[in-house]
Amino acid sequence: MSSIESQPFNLALVGTPNSGKTSLFNALTGSRQKVANYPGVTVERKAGVFTTPGGRTVSILDLPGTYSLRGRSPDEEITRDVVLGRRSGEVVPDLVLCVADTTNLRLTFRLMLELKATGRPLMLVLNMYDIAMRRGVTVDLEKLSERLGIPVVTSIAVRKGGTVDLLKRTDEFAAQIGTAPVTSGWRPLTTAELRALQREADQIITDCVSLPARPHTLTAKVDSVVLHPVAGLAILFLILFVMFQAVFTWAQPLMELISGGFEALGDFVRATLPEGLLQSFLQNGVISGVGSVIVFLPQIIIIFLFILLLEDFGYMARAAFLMDRIMGGAGLHGRAFIPLLSSFACAIPGIMSTRVIDNRRDRLTTILIAPLMTCSARIPVYTLIISAFIPAKQVFGWINLQGLVMFGLYTAGITSALAVSALIKFFMWRDYEPAPFMLELPDYKLPRLKSVAIGIYIRAKMFLQRAGTTIFSMMVLIWFLASFPRPPAGATGPAIDYSLASIIGHAIEPVLAPLGFNWQIAVALIPGMAAREVAVAALGTVYAIEGGKEAAEQIGQVLTTKWSLATALSLLAWFVFAPQCASTLAVIKRETGSWRWMGVTFIYMFALAYVASLITYNVAVAFGAG
Amino acid sequence: MTSNLHHNGHQPILLGNARRGYRGVVQAIDSQRVASALQPVELESRLIELGFVEGAKVEVLHEGIIGRDPIAVRVDNITIAVRRREAMAVVLM
């Protein structure tokens, strides 16, 4: 076959949530996928490319999961508009693949009938066909195809070769397709029509599919423990405990390896290049800047490993079920649990994943409080200050004081997030009834390594791109601010005293002085706006350039000589609340589609940070820690 | 339990009031008087889309820890989590 077309063939995947759509997408495209946002909205756009055995280039779009074309949320509107060819900037799909979980056909069949009525070229993919066969489901494929009037293929997305049939039929379909796209008609269905469609779907299932006599019992058995009011919550907290242990202990050796590597690279540059601007730029600006960000990669990978595994296993919906009323007390939706949990790694994926919440106000509340969750970028700031100022002694005989302070900082973040949410509910949306919590609890499935690996790869890539662009350029900026203008010839003081950084730092110092912050902190907080962890590197840069090489290596020791305990505690309080992350603010702007909510977030977090630091500093001074 | 619906013979029960272990068959969806954030038509549509159609067999499998809410309901061969407030729209026999 040599029918290589110049125009790619456009596929769109449509299906209900939990239909295995994403694993099919991963199986077809592998790592050849691109994750971005649809312009103007907050919905993740997943596109990929693959080549069929027939040599045809196929571009494929994984559309957000939906139960109908009504478009009850921005995600579902995207699905509808792309299918109907109404979304500007998206090509009209040449073929819509309706993906169904073969073990659970009812809801997908109703969706498929709705899709069929639009007149779009349609193919039904019976996914997870192996699991269905094992459970005793048999499908009369020919009869089903005849009955529906569309091609029907089976697939096992998670197995090698499981998509052969699908690829073959896509090739066949693409070869015979007409050029003129069909204009499609669609209008929202009335409840009577919905019922009629469901009846029709049920009738088709009765005629073409034979279901096993006994239902899947393993899920029921697991759920009897996992969804138990008491045992279920205990298991949830155990999982969270293991997850955070993993994030902080498993990642440690890797993080040390990475930071060691960058340190060695910096030393190599210092030894190789002659002393001067270029050496300083590469070592203090580039290498230490990029290194201080990449060091978080192991933690991000581990947290996404857990989130993706729990998601694929089918546990995330259960976690939402268990947490719904508990979160509801603070005015949050059960589904907000997952985004808020992700925010412990980084608020950016957390805020991006709020799109699982379909009510706008619930979603906004979650977005506004997500940055208060202690993200991994705060960890270097916390650990630096804690290890420098808090003695590693035991309290009550067995609790490590440093660990206790760390725990306290996490608790402060969570408590304030819940309090802010309750306040938002009370003051802003008092008249508002909570949005309904309605979702499917899918059968448990064993996660597949390949799919999880691709998911982690995509997210790691997004993080590194961010590290490589925003944070890197901010690091170069701070190095520039701290290095220019150069001190005049014959100057006696440290070089940084003559720099722009010093000018800016001194200018904002009076505002921050009541919090116990000196001008070096004020300088570090400016590039710290790019990302919190940059503040550590910036402090290092500020003190390193001031005090020479030794200061950079022993920054913690330097800080103990330069700061009082009250200043250190005040800075910790600052970092619990401060909106010190330009990327998060940018994501909030993008996700909410308005500068207003970004502004609200910035102002409320800034106010909280200022007040918290002011109180912390003055209380600490009153206790003699000044 | 007080129901807005009065029938002769069998007293219908609302899914929102059903306790763990209750089994029944969906008799009707009546979203008019339900205190949900959703409009009645929207709530009815969503319930249908999740399989709550007349004749579907339901069983209350699990209850949440606070106020026995939300509930996990077996609807034919799938499991749906729903708050009791919205489940009030599902009339069972």
Chai-1 contact restraints between the chains, C-beta under 6 A:
chainA,res_idxA,chainB,res_idxB,connection_type,confidence,min_distance_angstrom,max_distance_angstrom,comment,restraint_id
A,Y67,B,E49,contact,1.0,0.0,6.0,A-B,restraint_1
A,S68,B,E49,contact,1.0,0.0,6.0,A-B,restraint_2
A,N104,B,I78,contact,1.0,0.0,6.0,A-B,restraint_3
A,R106,B,G51,contact,1.0,0.0,6.0,A-B,restraint_4
A,T191,B,E44,contact,1.0,0.0,6.0,A-B,restraint_5
A,T191,B,S45,contact,1.0,0.0,6.0,A-B,restraint_6
A,L194,B,S45,contact,1.0,0.0,6.0,A-B,restraint_7
A,L194,B,I48,contact,1.0,0.0,6.0,A-B,restraint_8
A,R195,B,V53,contact,1.0,0.0,6.0,A-B,restraint_9
A,Q198,B,V53,contact,1.0,0.0,6.0,A-B,restraint_10
A,P215,B,N77,contact,1.0,0.0,6.0,A-B,restraint_11
A,L227,B,H62,contact,1.0,0.0,6.0,A-B,restraint_12
A,L227,B,A72,contact,1.0,0.0,6.0,A-B,restraint_13
A,P229,B,I65,contact,1.0,0.0,6.0,A-B,restraint_14
A,F321,B,A81,contact,1.0,0.0,6.0,A-B,restraint_15
A,D324,B,P70,contact,1.0,0.0,6.0,A-B,restraint_16
A,R325,B,G64,contact,1.0,0.0,6.0,A-B,restraint_17
A,R325,B,I66,contact,1.0,0.0,6.0,A-B,restraint_18
A,R325,B,D69,contact,1.0,0.0,6.0,A-B,restraint_19
A,E433,B,A37,contact,1.0,0.0,6.0,A-B,restraint_20
A,A435,B,A37,contact,1.0,0.0,6.0,A-B,restraint_21
A,P436,B,S36,contact,1.0,0.0,6.0,A-B,restraint_22
A,P436,B,L38,contact,1.0,0.0,6.0,A-B,restraint_23
A,P436,B,E86,contact,1.0,0.0,6.0,A-B,restraint_24
A,F437,B,P70,contact,1.0,0.0,6.0,A-B,restraint_25
A,F437,B,R83,contact,1.0,0.0,6.0,A-B,restraint_26
A,M438,B,V82,contact,1.0,0.0,6.0,A-B,restraint_27
A,L439,B,A81,contact,1.0,0.0,6.0,A-B,restraint_28
A,E440,B,I80,contact,1.0,0.0,6.0,A-B,restraint_29
A,L441,B,A72,contact,1.0,0.0,6.0,A-B,restraint_30
A,L441,B,T79,contact,1.0,0.0,6.0,A-B,restraint_31
A,L441,B,A81,contact,1.0,0.0,6.0,A-B,restraint_32
